[in-house]
């Protein structure tokens, strides 16, 4: 019925990853099941038979999906079925895509679809790094052209030790100060992404090298599967028609003019317009009939053999960039805080032709982001959203929802700022940061980090330290860094330098260390020495940018702004949570109504964390007083000013603390003997002073006395 092939990968600690093919999804071009413990991923890959007409790029689509049934759960929502991808699924899809995309042949343009499904989930195994290995293995056992297998691993430093693919519990129970996902081939690093708690550059490089050693074993296992299945030879294809005489003619006619425009240090749009004029002038020599055949070739040759080499050669030969900067020079920076009067905090950060307008909103526990993923449930206090509207690059097109790129860039900025967000005891607010990119010419995610830092400080959030970010690039002679070859590491790259260059390496951090990174490498043979140079150059750039930011605002404002709703947090004994809430929520609802506040209670470590949120300080103070009264423990011998709640034949019930009534027996009202309560003139609602005589150890009933406070006549 089927012929299954299996290959085991043994991790350094003895854990086993099993790859198998030939049993599931046999009609796909390639299908692999990855199994570790109870976690199973099904990765499939399919490819169109041929490329569509006039496609000159790699149309790769990657989808990572988690099935709720894999963890024995129902999806939320009315329909009770998996819907659109969550942010987490999008982020994992991007991790796979960014590692695979550079390894398809540059002239291969057929549509490729990679799908990775989590079909069985061990609650303690993190599947995201395993997904990259599964996807690559599916390509490896197919006949789809692919340069070489890759793999991805997570490397975390827990209690000072580097660990490959740690479990959820390992990271939760230890002190984790580094969490990276690294993708690589047998020979080269391809992609790095992660967050750190102010680690040093050398420590990050050591972690990448540690991860690469584990990846090499996983790549070799895929080569072994290819050999066993006879899949080392891939399908033949021809997706590009070439006219080498035309290529040489385009380069000869336009290269020198393009080079001069590149050196002219023009603004982005003016430079692009001049390039388009040169291209159009060259095409003008051909008739419409000739252009119908040659236009797509001319445009490709103009981009690949004129624009790209002109920019790269200018940098390598003259050390000058498109905007006239030196390789390690940062674009001009200006920033402003409090630009928007109504939000709780705002900042405008502009670096060159890239600009972010960022706002901060402070909210309650009820405003925290709810997480309902297959393997993760709970809430997040800090969220960051990144928006990249078409007008930021001058494009005339509609904005249609949030793109995957926006999700990815927002996640990078969130990771950069997350280590500096104060603990709940120092800032009980839920925090939302929103970055709207108003102009873009490279490094917009790093502008978000800088603007986010300034906006948080403008809002009065007591961040631990300010963070800045920078995007680094690389131009390598011949597209490869070898002994004796020329290369240039670029600080604060432009959009064109990212597009036409060999590396996009984003680094964020405080003055004391790195907080987040995202690296995509498009060149083979990149040495760790070059990476180290890029990191040290990035460190200098970050310090320069941070200095410019501090000229605008050097530390958080002393207090929140006048219009920020106030929040006070108190901790109560766990035994009193029910008393504060009351039967059916009666007590807390009445308290919120009468004080005009919002009150939330969460239980942690046997205690109740109570957040009181309101626009009116008097209302917040009144609610806090009520809560403290409910949670106060009556003390024998203390005198209380209580309120008579009810009068009965044998005495009166007096509320001495919120929710705590005691019996004032008729015999304890006065020294004189009385016949009935009617003779005492006490009224419901009257305030009287009483002394607590005793608390019944069995039922907690309170015994009160008024006569103990009266002198005998």
N, C-alpha and C positions, 0 to 999 in steps of 0.2 A: 504493500500500500504506500509506503514511503521509505526513503533511504536517508536516514539522519546522520549528519556528521557533527561531532562534538570536539571542542577544544577547551581545556581547563587552563586558567591563569591563577597562579598561586601568589597571593600578596605576601609581603615580608613577614606579617604576623600570623600567617597560616590560613587566613580567609581565602575562599576559593570563588572565583568568578567563572562561570561556565558559559561558553558561546556554543549555540547549536543552530543548524540550518537543515532544511530538507523536510521538516515536519509540518510547519505552519506556513500559510500564505504562499503556496508554491507558484502561484501565477504571477506574483510580483517579479520584477527583474532580479531582486535580491531581498532576502528576508532572513533575519537572525533573531533568535530569542536569547537574551542575556539573563542569567539567573545568578543571584547571590542571596543566600539564605532563603527567605520567603519572598524576596523581591524578584519580579520578572518583568522585563521590558521586551516588547515586540517591535522591532525596527524593520520597516519595509522601504524599498526604494523602487521607483518606476521612472522610466525615461521615454520620451517621445521618440518615434522612429527616426524623425528628421527634424531639423530646425525650421522654424517659420521664416518666411521671406523677410529680408531686411532686418533681421535680428543680429546685432553685433555685440551682445553682452551675454552673461551667463544667467539664464532664467531659472534660478534655483528657488524652490519653496520648501521650507522646513516647518513642520508642525509637531510640537510635543504636546501630548494629551494625557491627562490623568483620569482614569476611570474610578468613580466613587466606589463601585463594586469591588475594586481591587483591595480596598480596606474595609469592606463590609459596611458601607455607609450609603445612605440615600442622599442624592443631591438636594440642595435647598431649592426654594422657589415653588411656584404654583405647579409647574409642569413636572417637577421631580425628575428631570433629566439633564444631562450635561448640556450647557449652552455655549456661549461665546468663550474664548480662552480667557483665563484669569491672567492678571499681570505676571504671576509666577510662571505660568506656562509660556507666556510670550518671552519672558527673560531666558528661560531654558532653551526655547527655540532659537533665540538670538545667539546664545553660547555655541550651539551646534553649527548654525549657519556661518558664523564668523570664522570658525575653525575649518570648515569644509570648503567654502567658496573659493579661496585662493588656490586650491589644489586641483581644480578642474583645468584641463588644457585651455589656453587663452583663445584658441580658435574653435572651441566646442560650444555650440549655442542651442542645443536641443533642451527642451524643458525637462527638468528633473524635479521629482517630488519625493521628499524624504519625510516619513511619518514615524514617530516613535510613540508608542502607547504604553503607559504603565498599566499592566494587566493584573499584577499581584503585588501587594505592598507589605513589606515588613515595616511596622511603625517606627523602628529604630534605624532604618537604613535610608540615607539620603540618596535619592535616585538621580539628581540632576547631573552629576559628573559622569555617572554610568551611561547616561543617555548619549553622550558624545561617542563613547566607545561602541555602543550598539549601532548607532547610525553609520559609523565608519565601517564596521564589520559587514553591514548589509551592502554597502557599496563594494567592499572587497570581494564578496562572493558573487557579485553581479558581473556583467560584461560591459558595464558603463565605464567609459574612459575616466581615469582618476589617477593622479600622479603617484600617490602613495597613501597608505593608511595613516590615520591619526588616532590619538586617544586623548581623553580628558580625565584628569583626576582633581580632587579637592585636596589641598594641603593646608592643614591648620597647625598653628603652634599652640599647644595646650600644656599649661604648666611648664613652659620652657622647652617642650619636646615637639618636634615636627612629626605629624601623623598624616598618613595617606588615607583618604576617604574615611574620616572619622564618623562615628554614629551621632545621631541627635543627642543621645544621653552623654556621650563623651564631651561634646561641646557645651552642653548645658551644665554639667557637673564640674567642669574644670575651668581654669582661668584661660580663656581663649583670646589672644591678642593679635591673631593673624588668621584670616580666612580667605584663601585664594582658590580659584579654579584655573588650572593651567591646561592648555591644549598644545600638543606638539606632535611632530612626526618622529621617526626614528632618529633623525639628525637635527631637527630645528624646532625651536619654540615658535608657535603660530599665534597664540592668543593667551592673554592673562587678564583676569578680572577678579576684584575682591576688595575687601575692607581690612583695615588694620588699626591698631590703637597706638599711633605715633611710633611706628617702628623705623629703624634706620635702613638706608639704602642697601647696605651690605647684607642685612638680615633678610630683606625681601629677595635679593638675588640668590641667596643660599637656599631659600625655600623653593624658588623656581627650579634651581638645579636638582634639588632633592626630588621634586615632583617629576622632573624629566627622566630620572633613572627608573622610576616606576612605569612611566609611559613607554619607555623603550621595550620593556617586557611585553606590554599589551599590544604594541605595534607588531612585534615579532610573531606573536600568536596569530595575528590576522594574516601575515605573510604565510605562515604554516597552513592555515585554512585555504588560502588561495592556491597553494601548491597541491594540497590534497584534492581539491575540486577542479584543478585544471583551469583556474580563472586568472592566471597571470597575464594572458593575452586578452586584450579588450576588443570591443567591436570597432570596425573601421568606420570612418565618417569623413565627410567633406562639407563643412558648413561655411566656408569662405571661398569666394572666387577672387583671385588676385590678378592685378595687372602691374607687374613690377616696373615697367617703363613709365606708366602713369604715376606710380609712387615716387619714382626718382624725379619726374617732371614737377610734381607738386612741391617736393622738398626744395628743388633747385630754384623754383620761382618764388617761393614764399618764406623760406627759412630766415634769410637775412632780415627781411622786413619785420617778421614776428620777433626776432631777437631784439631789434631796436625798440619795438613797442614794449617788450618785456622789461627792458632797461629804463624805460621812460618814467617809471614810478607813478603810474597813473592810478586813480581810484578804480575799484573793482569793476563797476559797470562801464566806465569809459574804456578801460583796458579790454573788456570783453567785446565792446562795440567795435573797437579798432581791429581786433582779431577777426570778427565777423566780416568787416569790410574787406580785409585782405583775402579772406576765403571767397567772398562774393565776387570780388574783382577777378580772381583766378577763374572762377566758374563762368564768368561772362564771355569768355572766348569760345565757349561751346554752344551749339544750337540746342534747342529744347529736346530734339530727338537724341542727341548725343548725351545730354544730361540725364535723360531717362535711364540710360545705361550706366553712366559714370558717376552720378551725383553721390550715391551712398559710398562708393569707393573713395571719391575725393574727400568727403567728410571724414572717413576713417583714417585715411593717410594723413590728412591735415592735423588730426588730433594726435595720432600715434607717432608720426615721423617728423612733425614740425613743432606743434605746441609743446608736447612733452619733452623732447630732447632740448628745445631752446631754453625752457625754464631750468631744466636740470643742469645743462652745460653752463649757463650763466652763473649758477650758484657754485658749481665745482671749479670753474675756471677763474671767476672774478670774486667769489665770496660775497656776491650781492644778490639780494632777493627781489621779488617782484615789486615790493613797496620801498626798496632802497635800504632796508635794514641789513645789519650784519647778522651772522648766523645765530648769535646768542643774545640779540637785542629784542626787547619787549616793545610792543606797540604803545603809543601814547594812551594814558589812562586818565579818566576823570570819573568821579562818582558823587552821589548826593544821597542823603538820607532824609526821611520825612517828606519826600516829594508829594506823596498823596496824603491829604489831611485826615480822611475818614478811616482807612484801615488801621489796625492795631500797630503795624510797623511796615515801613516800606523803604526801598532803596533802588536807586538807578545806578547801574554800573556799565560803563562804556570803555571798551578796549579796542582801539582802532575802529573798524567798521562792524564791530559786534557789540550789541547792547541788550541788556536784560533789565526789565522792570519787574521787581520782585516784591511780593507782599507777604505779611505774616498775619495769621488769624489765630487768636487764642480762644479755646473753647473748653467745654466740660468733659467729663468722663463719657457722657452720652455722645459726644462728637468724635470719639476715637474710631479709627477704621476697624471694621469687623473683618476678620479673616476666617474663611470657611473653605479652605483648600482640602484636598484629599488627605494630606498628612499634616496639615497645620491648621489649628483652630485657635481663636483668641482675638485680641485687639492690639492695635498699634497706636501708641500715643503720638508719634511723630510721623507725619506724611509730607511728601514733597511732590508737587506736580509741575511738569515742564511742558510748555506749549510752544509750538514752532509754527506760527501762521505763515501762509504763503507770502504775505506782503513783506516779511522780514528779509526775503531775498529778491523782492521786486517781481515775484511771479504773479501772473493774472490767472488765478484758478481758485475754485471754491475750497474751503476747508471742510473735510468730511470726516468727523470723528477723530479719535486719538490714534496716531500711527504707532507702529511697533518701535520706530526710532524714538518717538517722544517718551514711550514707556522706558526704553533702555537708558536714555540720557537722564531722565528723571531719577531712575534708580541709582545711577552712578553718583549724582549730586546728593541724593539722600544718604548713600553710604559715606560720602565724604563728610557730611555734617553730623551724622548720627553720633559719633563718639564725643562730640562737644556739647550735646544737648544735656542740660542739667537733670539730675535725678528728680523723681516726683516730690521728694521732701523739699527740694529747693524751688521747684516750679511745678505745681500740681496741674497746670493747664494741659489740655490736648493742643498740639501745635500743628498748624498747616502752613506750609510755605508754597507759594505759587510763583513760578518764574515764567513770564511772558517775554519771549525773544522778539524784540522790535526791529533789530537789524542783525544780519548774520554774515560774517565772512570768516568762519573758522572759530573753533573753541567756544561755542555757545554754551555747552554744558559746564565748562570751567567758569564762564561768566556767571552762570547760575550759582555756582558755589560761592563766588566772591560776593555777588549781590545778596545771596541768602545769608551769609555771615553778617553783612551790614544791616540787613532788614531785621534779623533777630536781635541784634544789639539795639537798633532803633526802637524795637518793641519793648525793650527792658528785660528781655530774657537773659538770665545770667549764664551765658554760655561759658564753658570752661576755658576755651582759648579760641581766638579767631583762626579761620582756615582760608587758604587761598588755593587756586588750582591753575595748572598750565598744561597745554597740549604740546608735545614734542613731536618732531618729524625727522625723517632721514632721507637723504638723497645719496644713493650708492652708485658708483660708476658701473655700468653694465648690469644694474639691477642685482648686484651681488657683492657682499663685502668679503674680499679675499686679501691675502697678504700683498701689500704693495698697491692695492686699489685705492682710488680716492673715494672719500665719503664725507658728508657734512651732516652734523646733527643740528637741527633747527629748533629754536625756542619759539613758542607762541605762534604756531603755524596758521597760515591763511587757509581758506577753503581750497584754493587751487593747489597749494603745497600738500594738502592732505590727499586730494584727488590724483595728483600727478606724482606723488612721492611714494616712499617705500615703507613708511611706518606712521602709525597714529598712536602715540603713547601719552595718555593722560595721567597726570599725577597730582594728587591733592594732599595737603597736609598743613600742620601748624609749624611754628618755628622749631618744634622739637621732634617732628617725625611725620611719616606718611600716614594718612588716614584712609585713602582709597586709591585704586589704580584701575586703568583699563587700557590694554595694549593689543593692537592688531598689527601684525607684521606681514608685509607683502613680499619680502625679499628672502632668498635662501642664504644659509650660512652666516646668520647674524651671531657674532661672538658675544660672550658675556662681558668682554672688555668694552665693546661698543654700547651694550646695555648699561653698563656702569657709567660710562661717559654721559649717556643720555640722562641717567638719574641724577648725577651730580650737577649737570647743567640745568636740569629741572629744579633742583634745590635752590640754585642761585636765582632762577627766574621767579620761583614762588616767594622767596624772601623780598625781592624787588616789588612784586605785586602787592604783597602784604603791607609793605611800607607805604605804598600809595594809598591803600585802603585805610590805614591807620591815620593818615592825614585828614581823612573825612570824619571818622569816628573811631576812637582808640579803645573804647571799652563800652560795655552795656550801660544804658541809661540807668540812673539810680532807682527809678520807679517806672511802673507801667504808665501809659498815657491816661489822661483824664477820662476818656470815654471807654477805656477797657473795663469790661465787667470784672468785678473782684472775686477772687476765689480764696477760701481759707480751708485748710485741711487739718482735721483733728483725728487722732487715733483713739479708739475706744476698745474696751475689753470685748472679746468675741461673744461673751455671754450676754451682752447688752444689744447686740445687733437686732434681735427680734423685738426688743422693747422700743428701739428707735423707729423701726418700721411699723410696728403695731399690727393688730389683727387685720389681715387683708390689706395692709398698707395704710390703714386709717390714720395712724399717728403721723407718718412722714408726709402724707398727702395734705393733712390739715396744717402741718408746719410750713410746707411750701406755699400753701394758699395764703396763710396769714402773714408770712414774712416776705412774699414775693421773690423767693429764691428757688434755685434748682439744687436738689440734694441727691447725691449718689453715694452708695455704700458698696465697697468690695471687701471681701474677706481674704486676708493674707497672713500666714503664720499664726493662725488662731486669734488674730486681731481684726478689728473693723476699721478700714480706712474710709473716713467720711469726708467728702468734698462738698463744700457749700459754695454755690456760684450765684452771684446776683449783681445787678447794676447799682443797687442802693446799699451803701455801707451799713446803715442802720438795720436794714433787713437782714444782712449777713450776720451782723453782731447778735441780733435777736434770735436767729436760728441757732447760732453757736451756743448761746446761753441756754436755749431749750435742750439742746443735745447734751450739754454738760450736766444740766439738771437731771435728765433721764438717766445718765450713766453714773451720776454721783452715788456713792454708797452712804446711806444714813448712818450716823455715828451716835451711839448711846451717850446721853449727857449733853448733846448739842441742843441749842435752842433754834427753832425754825419759825419763820413768819409764814404760816400756812393759810390755805383757803378752804373754808368749809364747803365740802362737796354735797353732803346730804346730812339730814338730821333724822335720827331714829329714836325709838322709845328709850333705848339704853345709852344714848350718847350721840356723838357726831363723828362723821368720817372727815378727816382733814387731810388735804393734799399738801405735804410738806416739801416735796420735790416733784417735778414733772413726772406724772405717772406713778407716784408713790403715795398711797393713802395710808393713814394710820387711824386707829380708833382712839378717840378721846371719850373715855367712859364717863358716864354721868357722875360717878363718884370722884373723878379727877378734874371736874370743872372748877370747883371752889371748895373752901374748907367747911362751909356750912352745909348742912344736910338739906337736900331738896327732894321734892316729891316727883316731879316730872320735868321733862325737857322744856315744856311750854313755859315754865317758871323762870328759865334762865335767860330768855331774850336773845338767844343766838339765832342768826339767820343764815340761810344758804347763800354763799358768795361772799360772806364776811371774812375779812382777814384778821387772824388772831395769832398771838404768839403762843407756842407750845414747846414743851421739852420732851425729847425722846427718852423714855424710861427704859425700854427693853425691846429687843428683837427676838421673836420666837425662833429658836434654832431649828425647829422642825418644819414650820410652814412659812417663816419669814414675816409673820404679821408684826406690825409696829404698834407699841403701846405708848400712848401720848398722855401728857399731863399739863393742865393749865395751872392747877393750884400750886404746883411745885415752884411756879414763878411768882406766886402771890404771898405776901406776908400775912401771918396770922393776926387777927384783930383781938 
